[in-house]
Amino acid sequence: MTAVTESGFRERAVAARAAGKELAAAETDKKNNYLNALADSLEARTDQIVTANGRDIAAAESDGLGDHIIDRLKLDADRIGKIADDVRHVASLDDPVREQIECYTRPNGLEIERVRVPLGVIGVIYESRPNVTIDIAALCLKAGNTVVLRGGREAINSNKMLAGIARDVLESSGLPADAIQFIDTTDRAIVDEMLKARGLIDLLIPRGGEALINRVREDARVPAITGGIGVCHTYVDDAADLEKAVAVVVNAKTQRPSVCNALDTLLVHERVAPTYLPPIARQLTDRGVELRCDGRSLAILEPALGGSQLRAAGDDDYGQEFLALVASVKVVDSMDDAFDHIDRFGSGHSEAIVTENEDTSERFLSTVDAAAVFSNASTYFHDGGEFGLGAEVAVSTDRLHARGPLGLREITTYKWVVRGDGQVRN
């Protein structure tokens, strides 16, 4: 008999591992039926979800949490509808489980095949964003993985509601309800248990701030994907279409400033800085963005704009993931200067160039080292749904085993299948 612990983590992880045997063998139609039923249930229970989320929002406001955290927390009918649409999209995607990667026959007659299989039990530690509960549950389920979810205290009521709906639909669909496990306490000791859960968790993924990610990076005794901090740059080249550059930068900074793919630093070539900086600064400051400027950009902008939303950049304003309506600005001498800045301050998440010079664009795309690089497009597109993956478990800036949005294939592994007819090796 499994020993009972105060947190219940071990019991949940053991149950998830047991459920994985059944889930790994589940037919695609059965998994897709579950996902479509889950989407329907989310929409049908929107009022209950919004009510639970309201308790989290009220607590966050009472605790004085920042606007960017409250924005991440918020669920309304539109956002719930988007979550449901993402779940239906996951249902529409090809099932990666049992996909044949390659197959060949050796001279001795052995038939060798490499096929995709589930990773196993995925543990996810996440903060603030309750949509993650459903995104991860849906992707893991479709890829044949079971999952142990540990959300942050900020969204505990929302997460309980969403995880409960996901499990209710599992029970009615004929799939093992223990495939989705939610830790319904905010005791931080559980994070330690998950970090040390060798033999129970096959892959651990943190989604949150730098403190959480660094803790997992330093202390995990299980395989973990620990990238994901987004310090994102957009470089406006001297061959840029400046109207296009305004639209791209405004979207990257202001559409959803609290997310990891939002722009943090704007780099502008010196030749276009006097023409480009005043209109982009007006667009950004009109939307409430505070600009932290180097000396050259400040010299251009102060006479043109003045105002309280400009300030001189400090040493720590570059390499900063702001997650708010704040951006740093720097004028650079050349694209090589932009490369040096990105190499020094970037986190390997999302980097963009705006230019009409195709050779310059291709050099940027091939030279800059990041999980996703963009030419003439907003970094806000760095997202599993926007990449056609349905959703994402996380965005990884690691190099192993996956990079960028972790969709269905990125949360599988493979095994070798060998068929013979009595062959023995000499």
C-alpha positions in Angstrom: 0.0 0.0 0.0 1.3 3.5 -0.9 2.1 5.6 2.1 -0.2 8.6 2.6 1.5 12.0 2.6 0.2 15.3 3.8 0.1 16.8 0.3 -1.2 13.7 -1.5 1.3 14.3 -4.3 2.8 10.8 -4.3 -0.7 9.2 -4.4 -1.7 11.3 -7.3 1.5 10.6 -9.2 1.2 6.9 -8.6 -2.4 7.0 -9.8 -1.3 8.9 -12.9 1.3 6.4 -13.8 -1.1 3.5 -13.4 -3.6 5.4 -15.7 -0.9 5.9 -18.3 -0.9 2.2 -19.2 -4.6 2.4 -20.3 -4.3 5.9 -21.8 -1.2 4.9 -24.0 -3.4 2.2 -25.7 -6.4 4.5 -26.2 -7.7 4.8 -29.7 -7.5 8.2 -31.4 -11.3 8.5 -31.8 -11.8 8.0 -28.1 -9.3 10.7 -27.2 -10.8 13.1 -29.8 -14.3 12.5 -28.5 -13.1 13.4 -25.0 -11.5 16.6 -26.2 -14.6 17.7 -28.1 -16.7 16.9 -25.1 -14.3 18.8 -22.9 -14.6 21.9 -25.1 -18.4 21.7 -25.0 -18.4 21.3 -21.2 -16.1 24.4 -20.8 -18.6 26.5 -22.8 -21.6 25.1 -21.0 -20.1 25.8 -17.6 -18.7 29.3 -18.4 -20.7 31.0 -15.7 -19.2 28.6 -13.0 -15.7 29.2 -14.3 -16.1 33.0 -14.3 -17.5 32.9 -10.8 -14.5 30.8 -9.5 -12.2 33.1 -11.4 -13.8 36.2 -9.9 -12.7 34.9 -6.4 -9.1 34.7 -7.7 -9.3 38.2 -9.2 -10.7 39.7 -6.0 -8.0 38.0 -3.9 -5.3 39.3 -6.3 -6.6 42.8 -6.1 -6.8 42.6 -2.3 -3.2 41.4 -2.2 -2.1 44.3 -4.4 -0.8 42.1 -7.2 0.3 43.9 -10.4 -1.9 44.5 -13.4 0.1 42.1 -15.5 -0.6 39.3 -13.1 -4.3 40.1 -12.9 -4.4 40.2 -16.7 -2.9 36.7 -16.8 -5.5 35.5 -14.2 -8.6 36.8 -15.9 -11.1 34.5 -17.6 -14.2 35.8 -19.3 -16.6 34.3 -21.8 -14.3 35.3 -24.7 -11.2 33.8 -23.2 -13.0 30.6 -22.2 -14.4 30.3 -25.8 -10.8 30.6 -27.1 -9.7 27.9 -24.7 -12.5 25.7 -25.9 -11.5 26.4 -29.6 -7.9 25.4 -28.8 -9.1 22.1 -27.3 -11.1 21.4 -30.5 -8.1 22.3 -32.6 -6.0 19.7 -30.6 -8.7 17.2 -31.4 -8.4 17.9 -35.1 -4.7 17.3 -35.2 -3.0 14.1 -36.2 -2.4 11.7 -33.2 1.3 11.4 -32.8 1.1 8.2 -30.8 2.2 5.1 -32.9 3.3 7.4 -35.7 5.9 5.7 -37.8 9.1 7.9 -38.0 11.1 5.5 -40.1 11.1 1.8 -41.2 13.7 -0.2 -43.0 15.0 -3.8 -43.4 18.6 -4.8 -42.5 20.6 -7.2 -44.8 20.0 -10.0 -42.2 16.2 -9.6 -42.7 15.4 -7.8 -39.4 12.6 -5.3 -39.9 13.4 -2.2 -37.9 10.9 0.5 -37.2 11.0 3.7 -35.1 7.6 4.8 -33.7 6.4 7.7 -31.6 5.2 6.9 -28.0 4.1 8.9 -25.0 6.7 10.3 -22.7 4.8 9.1 -19.6 3.8 11.2 -16.6 4.4 14.9 -17.1 4.5 17.2 -14.1 3.8 20.9 -14.6 4.4 23.7 -12.1 2.8 26.9 -13.2 1.8 30.4 -12.0 -1.0 32.8 -12.7 -2.5 31.7 -15.9 -5.5 29.3 -15.4 -5.9 28.6 -19.2 -2.7 26.5 -18.8 -4.7 23.9 -16.8 -6.8 23.0 -19.9 -4.1 23.6 -22.5 -1.8 21.2 -20.9 -4.4 18.6 -20.0 -5.7 18.5 -23.6 -2.2 18.2 -25.1 -1.0 15.6 -22.7 -4.2 13.5 -23.1 -4.0 13.6 -26.9 -0.3 12.6 -26.8 -1.1 9.7 -24.5 0.6 11.2 -21.4 -0.9 11.5 -18.0 -0.3 14.7 -16.1 0.2 16.1 -12.6 -0.7 19.8 -12.4 0.4 22.1 -9.7 -0.9 25.7 -10.2 -0.1 28.8 -8.2 -2.1 30.1 -5.3 -3.2 33.1 -7.4 -5.5 31.0 -9.6 -6.4 28.2 -7.1 -10.2 28.6 -7.5 -10.1 28.8 -11.3 -7.7 25.8 -11.5 -9.8 23.7 -9.2 -12.9 24.4 -11.3 -11.1 23.7 -14.7 -9.3 20.6 -13.5 -12.6 19.3 -12.1 -14.3 19.8 -15.4 -11.5 18.0 -17.2 -11.8 15.0 -14.8 -15.6 14.9 -14.9 -15.5 14.6 -18.7 -12.8 11.9 -18.5 -15.1 9.8 -16.3 -18.0 10.1 -18.7 -15.8 9.4 -21.8 -14.5 6.0 -20.7 -10.9 7.2 -20.3 -9.2 6.8 -17.0 -10.1 9.8 -14.7 -6.7 9.5 -13.0 -5.0 10.5 -16.2 -5.3 14.2 -15.1 -4.2 14.9 -11.5 -4.5 18.3 -9.9 -2.7 19.3 -6.7 -5.5 21.2 -4.9 -3.3 22.8 -2.2 -0.9 25.7 -2.6 1.6 24.3 -0.1 5.0 25.2 -1.6 6.5 22.0 -0.2 4.8 20.1 -3.0 7.2 21.8 -5.4 10.1 20.1 -3.6 8.3 16.8 -3.8 7.9 17.2 -7.6 11.5 18.2 -8.1 12.6 15.0 -6.3 10.0 12.6 -7.8 12.3 10.2 -9.7 10.4 7.2 -10.9 7.1 9.1 -10.6 7.5 12.0 -13.0 9.1 11.5 -16.4 9.4 15.1 -17.4 8.9 18.3 -15.3 8.0 21.6 -16.9 7.9 24.9 -15.0 5.8 27.8 -16.4 6.3 31.0 -14.5 8.8 33.6 -13.5 12.6 33.5 -13.4 12.6 32.5 -9.7 10.6 29.3 -10.4 12.5 28.4 -13.5 15.9 28.9 -11.8 14.7 26.8 -8.8 13.8 23.9 -11.1 17.0 24.3 -13.1 19.1 24.1 -9.9 17.2 21.6 -7.8 15.4 19.1 -10.1 16.3 15.5 -9.8 14.0 14.5 -12.7 14.4 15.5 -16.4 13.1 19.0 -16.8 12.6 21.7 -19.5 13.6 24.9 -17.7 13.7 27.5 -20.5 10.9 29.9 -21.2 11.9 33.4 -19.9 11.2 35.8 -22.7 13.5 38.8 -23.2 12.3 39.7 -26.7 13.8 42.2 -29.1 12.7 43.8 -32.4 15.3 45.3 -34.6 14.2 48.0 -37.1 16.7 47.9 -39.9 17.7 50.9 -42.1 15.9 49.2 -45.0 12.7 48.8 -43.0 9.2 49.9 -44.2 8.6 52.2 -41.3 4.8 52.0 -41.4 5.2 48.2 -41.2 7.7 48.6 -38.4 5.3 50.8 -36.4 2.5 48.2 -36.7 4.8 45.2 -35.8 6.3 46.9 -32.7 2.9 48.2 -31.4 1.4 44.7 -31.7 4.4 43.0 -30.1 4.5 45.4 -27.1 0.8 46.3 -26.4 -1.5 43.5 -27.6 -0.8 41.4 -24.5 2.1 42.9 -22.6 2.0 40.4 -19.8 3.0 37.4 -21.9 6.5 36.0 -22.5 6.5 36.7 -26.2 5.8 40.5 -25.8 8.5 42.9 -26.9 10.9 44.1 -24.2 13.6 46.0 -26.2 13.3 48.0 -29.4 16.6 48.3 -31.4 16.6 50.9 -34.1 19.3 51.5 -36.8 20.9 55.0 -36.5 20.0 55.9 -40.1 16.2 55.6 -39.5 16.1 56.5 -35.8 15.3 60.2 -36.3 12.4 59.4 -38.6 11.1 56.3 -37.0 11.4 56.9 -33.2 9.0 59.9 -32.9 6.0 58.1 -34.5 6.5 54.8 -32.8 7.1 56.5 -29.4 3.8 58.4 -29.9 1.9 55.2 -30.7 3.4 53.4 -27.7 3.0 56.2 -25.2 -0.5 56.8 -26.3 -1.2 53.2 -25.2 0.4 53.8 -21.9 3.9 52.4 -22.5 6.8 53.8 -20.5 10.0 54.0 -22.7 13.4 53.6 -21.1 15.8 55.1 -23.6 19.5 55.1 -24.2 21.2 58.5 -24.7 20.8 58.7 -28.5 17.1 57.7 -28.5 16.4 60.0 -25.6 18.0 62.9 -27.5 15.7 62.3 -30.4 12.5 61.8 -28.4 12.6 64.4 -25.6 12.3 67.4 -28.0 9.6 65.6 -30.0 7.5 64.2 -27.2 8.7 65.4 -23.8 6.3 64.0 -21.1 6.6 61.7 -18.2 6.6 58.4 -20.1 10.2 58.8 -21.2 13.1 58.1 -18.9 16.8 57.4 -19.2 17.5 53.6 -19.3 19.5 52.1 -16.5 21.9 49.2 -16.7 19.2 46.8 -15.7 16.6 48.0 -18.3 18.3 45.8 -20.9 17.9 42.0 -20.5 14.7 42.7 -18.5 11.5 40.7 -19.1 9.0 43.5 -18.2 5.7 41.7 -18.6 4.1 45.2 -18.4 3.7 48.3 -20.5 7.4 49.1 -20.3 10.0 48.8 -23.1 13.6 49.8 -23.4 14.9 51.5 -26.5 18.3 51.6 -28.0 19.8 53.1 -31.2 22.4 50.8 -32.8 25.0 51.5 -35.4 24.4 48.4 -37.5 22.8 45.0 -37.6 26.0 43.6 -36.2 25.6 46.0 -33.2 22.0 44.6 -32.9 23.4 41.1 -32.9 25.9 41.9 -30.1 23.1 43.4 -28.0 20.8 40.4 -28.5 23.6 38.0 -27.8 24.3 39.8 -24.6 20.8 40.5 -23.3 18.5 38.0 -25.1 17.0 34.9 -23.4 16.8 32.9 -26.6 13.0 33.2 -26.8 11.7 35.4 -29.6 13.7 37.8 -31.8 12.5 39.9 -34.8 13.7 42.1 -37.6 11.8 44.5 -39.7 13.5 45.1 -43.1 12.7 45.1 -46.8 16.2 43.8 -47.7 15.9 40.1 -48.2 19.6 39.4 -47.8 19.6 41.3 -44.5 16.5 39.4 -43.4 18.0 36.0 -44.2 21.2 36.9 -42.4 19.3 37.8 -39.3 17.2 34.7 -39.4 20.2 32.4 -39.8 22.5 34.2 -37.3 20.3 35.1 -34.3 20.1 32.2 -31.8 16.6 31.9 -30.4 13.8 29.4 -30.2 11.9 31.5 -32.8 13.0 34.2 -35.1 10.7 36.5 -37.1 11.1 38.7 -40.2 8.5 41.5 -40.6 6.2 39.9 -38.1 5.4 40.4 -34.4 7.0 38.2 -31.8 3.5 37.9 -30.3 3.0 35.1 -32.9 5.3 32.8 -30.9 2.6 30.6 -29.6 1.6 27.0 -30.1 -1.9 27.9 -31.3 -0.6 30.5 -33.8 2.0 27.9 -35.1 -0.9 25.5 -35.8 -0.1 23.2 -32.9 -3.5 23.7 -31.2 -1.9 24.9 -27.9 1.3 24.5 -26.0 2.5 22.9 -22.8 5.2 25.6 -22.7 7.6 27.6 -24.9 11.0 26.1 -24.4 14.2 28.1 -24.8 16.2 25.0 -24.0 18.0 23.0 -26.8 17.1 19.5 -25.5 14.8 17.8 -26.1 12.6 20.4 -27.7 12.7 24.1 -28.5 9.9 26.6 -29.0 6.3 25.8 -28.5 5.9 22.3 -27.0 3.0 20.8 -28.9 1.9 17.2 -29.4 5.0 15.8 -31.0 7.3 17.6 -28.6 5.8 15.8 -25.6 6.4 12.3 -27.1 9.4 10.2 -27.4 10.0 7.1 -29.6 11.0 3.5 -29.3 12.6 1.0 -31.7 10.5 -1.9 -32.8 12.4 -4.9 -34.2 10.7 -7.8 -36.0 12.7 -10.9 -36.9 12.3 -14.6 -37.9 14.7 -16.3 -35.6 17.8 -14.2 -36.3 20.7 -14.5 -33.9 23.8 -12.3 -33.7 27.3 -13.7 -34.3 
